[in-house]
Amino acid sequence: MFRHAWVLFILVQCANGAVWWSRGKKEIAAHPELEAGYRSLIRGWLLYGNLPWIVMGAGIVFGGVPSIFHYFDPRNGPYVIAFYVTVVALWILTAFWVFVRGGAEALIRHPGLLNLPSQEPWAVKALIVLMLAGGVAGLTMMILGYAPTPR
């Protein structure tokens, strides 16, 4: 079961995209000019959000990584390292998009994608900072060997 969990992760990512589209359709009905933005944001979510799971699946299917649990230790081979490189690259791209390229404002202009208590760009930026800090803390624990992994 855990050997193919990466497929479940892709399905969940796609289900989230479908939920976003469903929420967006209500806004598009009221504001048709937002449709291109919703399409672009959801397409980006599906493309970039699934990259780590595709890399993970390639490692399991073609690279001899036994299960998703082996991805908790970055020392488990080149496919695991490729997974981490993909995740870190996506973190950098996300931060750049949100803080430099107006991503926070784009998400605010398209209601329903994020359900934050505040519809201000600073709230989106604060959420991204929290998510990135959690990811960096988790990655640091894995690199230092504090995450339990199968041997």
Secondary structure per residue as TSV (DSSP state, phi and psi in degrees):
chain	resnum	aa	ss	phi	psi
A	1	M	-	360.0	-45.4
A	2	F	G	-73.8	-15.4
A	3	R	G	-68.7	-29.0
A	4	H	G	-113.1	16.2
A	5	A	H	-63.6	-25.8
A	6	W	H	-60.2	-31.4
A	7	V	H	-65.8	-40.7
A	8	L	H	-61.8	-40.2
A	9	F	H	-61.6	-39.8
A	10	I	H	-65.4	-42.7
A	11	L	H	-62.9	-40.1
A	12	V	H	-65.3	-41.8
A	13	Q	H	-60.7	-43.0
A	14	C	H	-67.6	-38.0
A	15	A	H	-63.0	-40.1
A	16	N	H	-62.3	-41.0
A	17	G	H	-60.9	-40.2
A	18	A	H	-66.3	-38.3
A	19	V	H	-64.7	-44.0
A	20	W	H	-59.6	-43.4
A	21	W	H	-63.8	-41.2
A	22	S	H	-61.2	-44.2
A	23	R	H	-65.4	-39.6
A	24	G	H	-67.0	-33.4
A	25	K	H	-59.4	-34.3
A	26	K	H	-65.5	-41.9
A	27	E	H	-71.7	-37.2
A	28	I	H	-64.1	-36.7
A	29	A	H	-60.4	-38.0
A	30	A	H	-84.3	-30.1
A	31	H	-	-136.7	81.2
A	32	P	G	-57.6	-24.7
A	33	E	G	-67.0	-13.1
A	34	L	G	-86.4	-8.3
A	35	E	H	-58.6	-45.8
A	36	A	H	-60.9	-38.6
A	37	G	H	-65.6	-44.4
A	38	Y	H	-60.9	-45.7
A	39	R	H	-58.9	-44.8
A	40	S	H	-64.4	-45.7
A	41	L	H	-64.5	-43.2
A	42	I	H	-71.8	-38.2
A	43	R	H	-61.0	-43.7
A	44	G	H	-62.4	-41.8
A	45	W	H	-57.9	-46.5
A	46	L	H	-70.0	-41.3
A	47	L	H	-69.9	-57.7
A	48	Y	H	-74.9	-34.0
A	49	G	H	-68.3	-25.0
A	50	N	H	-92.5	-10.8
A	51	L	H	-54.6	-48.9
A	52	P	H	-59.9	-37.1
A	53	W	H	-72.2	-32.7
A	54	I	H	-67.3	-42.5
A	55	V	H	-63.1	-42.2
A	56	M	H	-61.4	-45.3
A	57	G	H	-62.7	-39.6
A	58	A	H	-61.9	-40.0
A	59	G	H	-65.0	-38.2
A	60	I	H	-75.0	-44.0
A	61	V	H	-76.2	-43.5
A	62	F	T	-108.6	-22.0
A	63	G	S	-102.1	1.5
A	64	G	-	77.7	14.6
A	65	V	-	-77.0	121.0
A	66	P	-	-63.9	-38.9
A	67	S	-	-161.0	175.9
A	68	I	G	-65.4	-24.1
A	69	F	G	-64.2	-25.9
A	70	H	G	-71.3	-12.8
A	71	Y	G	-80.2	-4.9
A	72	F	G	-76.3	-12.5
A	73	D	-	-121.9	110.2
A	74	P	T	-63.4	-8.9
A	75	R	T	-89.6	11.8
A	76	N	S	-91.8	27.0
A	77	G	-	113.6	175.4
A	78	P	H	-66.7	-32.1
A	79	Y	H	-69.6	-35.8
A	80	V	H	-68.4	-41.7
A	81	I	H	-62.6	-41.9
A	82	A	H	-60.9	-37.8
A	83	F	H	-60.2	-48.1
A	84	Y	H	-65.8	-39.2
A	85	V	H	-61.8	-41.8
A	86	T	H	-62.1	-45.6
A	87	V	H	-63.7	-46.5
A	88	V	H	-65.0	-39.7
A	89	A	H	-61.9	-40.5
A	90	L	H	-66.8	-36.0
A	91	W	H	-61.2	-46.0
A	92	I	H	-63.5	-46.5
A	93	L	H	-62.5	-40.0
A	94	T	H	-63.4	-47.2
A	95	A	H	-61.0	-42.9
A	96	F	H	-62.5	-45.2
A	97	W	H	-64.2	-44.4
A	98	V	H	-71.1	-43.0
A	99	F	H	-91.7	-28.4
A	100	V	T	-109.1	-40.6
A	101	R	S	-95.7	8.7
A	102	G	-	81.2	22.8
A	103	G	H	-63.4	-37.2
A	104	A	H	-61.8	-43.5
A	105	E	H	-66.4	-38.2
A	106	A	H	-63.0	-41.0
A	107	L	H	-67.1	-36.0
A	108	I	H	-68.3	-37.6
A	109	R	H	-68.3	-15.5
A	110	H	S	-117.5	82.3
A	111	P	T	-58.9	148.7
A	112	G	T	99.6	-19.1
A	113	L	S	-77.0	-41.5
A	114	L	-	-122.4	136.1
A	115	N	-	-109.3	76.2
A	116	L	-	-96.3	154.2
A	117	P	S	-64.8	-25.9
A	118	S	-	-119.4	137.1
A	119	Q	-	-99.2	46.6
A	120	E	S	-114.3	146.2
A	121	P	H	-56.7	-33.3
A	122	W	H	-62.7	-31.4
A	123	A	H	-67.9	-40.3
A	124	V	H	-64.9	-44.5
A	125	K	H	-63.7	-39.9
A	126	A	H	-64.0	-41.3
A	127	L	H	-61.8	-43.6
A	128	I	H	-63.2	-42.8
A	129	V	H	-60.5	-44.1
A	130	L	H	-62.4	-44.1
A	131	M	H	-64.8	-43.2
A	132	L	H	-66.3	-39.5
A	133	A	H	-62.5	-42.0
A	134	G	H	-63.0	-42.2
A	135	G	H	-64.5	-44.0
A	136	V	H	-64.4	-40.7
A	137	A	H	-62.5	-44.7
A	138	G	H	-63.8	-43.2
A	139	L	H	-63.9	-40.9
A	140	T	H	-61.5	-42.7
A	141	M	H	-62.0	-39.8
A	142	M	H	-67.5	-43.1
A	143	I	H	-64.2	-38.6
A	144	L	T	-79.7	-5.1
A	145	G	T	87.6	18.3
A	146	Y	-	-87.4	-8.7
A	147	A	S	-90.5	128.4
A	148	P	-	-67.1	128.3
A	149	T	-	-131.4	150.1
A	150	P	-	-72.6	149.8
A	151	R	-	-109.3	360.0
